[in-house]
Amino acid sequence: MSTPQPNSQSDPGLIFNELNAYQRSAALKGAVDLDLFTVIDNGASRAADIAAKLQCTARAVRMLSDFLTVHGLLTKEHDRYGLTPTSKQFLSKNSRAYMGSMVGFLMHPQLKQNFEDIAATVRRGGPPVGSLIEEEAVWVEFARAMAPMAYMSAEKTAEALQREGASKAVLDIAASHGLFGIAVARLNPEARITAVDTAQVLEVARENAARAGIANRHRLLSGSAFEVDFGSGYDLSLVTNFIHVFDRDTNITLLKRIRAATVPGGRIAIVEFVPNENRVSPPAAADFALTMLVNTHGDTYTFTELNEILGAAGFRDPRLESLAPVPQQLLIARC
């Protein structure tokens, strides 16, 4: 795939817009904190009416709402604001697909702070010692906040795996909210899930499994994925949004442990941001590498690199499946 080419015309506006890009995330966070989208969804459309519900000034609501309209999160006709299909589905609390909870994790002060001095990060080659990524409490927050985003990819992953055959013994590595294993169990009443993560994080998975009605088939295994005894006999292992946290050799070590616990012919399912070989497309996967630079010692890996890592760990025949509209992809390989 060819490398995206810059516009042949010089554009000072591009520099201006990029330097002000933080305002977009700040405005969205502010609107979520105010619950502005739900208020509009409930029928308030004029700035004065919205302001009355939010106990704000009409002037301030108008300015924020105009900004959100410019950036595609609201509509405006005369003096009335409305929701776009995206904001109605994902930013109103009236929707079961509400994603506003992600603000708590993605806009975490230290995560933002890690982007404050990219030059220092590049000179260091990674995040400072004692970074946020090492704190268990943050991953509890992640499990609760990011579940709405994971729900869609978990459902699509489970459907893709079910199409080529049901699994009965499933190992869910770094299970977090547990939604990937839970989605597999919901599609297949014979599937039994072993969810691996730290004890505090697994409490979130336990709650979600109970809510989904599969708690009796959802075993919690507390400990590090690099140290805990998985047991054996698994015909499917789920490794979702985890490979990118580590370097190549660490991933091979992890996958060898998973391989040893998997029956011959069993599958591994990896959900990841997978950039094209040029590493600058598609945008979401390409951008995610910088997030890994400032927060971890990991990376995003191309399909070729994932193929090599899996091969070194004893897996074969990897293939990619799209999870669109979710930006991650599903990689399936066999023992």
Secondary structure, 3 states (H helix, E strand, C coil): CCCCCCCCCCCHHHHHHHHCCHHHHHHHHHHHHHCHHHHHHCCCCEHHHHHHHHCCCHHHHHHHHHHHHHCCCEEEECCEEEECHHHHHHCCCCCCCCCHHHHHHHCCHHHHHCCCCHHHHHHHCCCCCCCHHHCHHHHHHHHHHCHHHHHHHHHHHHHHHHHCCCCCEEEEECCCCCHHHHHHHHHCCCCEEEEEECHHHHHHHHHHHHHHCCHHHEEEEECCCCCCCCCCCEEEEEEECCHHHCCHHHHHHHHHHHHHCEEEEEEEEEEECCCCCCCCCCHHHHHHHHHHHHHCCCCCCCHHHHHHHHHHHCCEEEEEEECCCCCCEEEEEEC
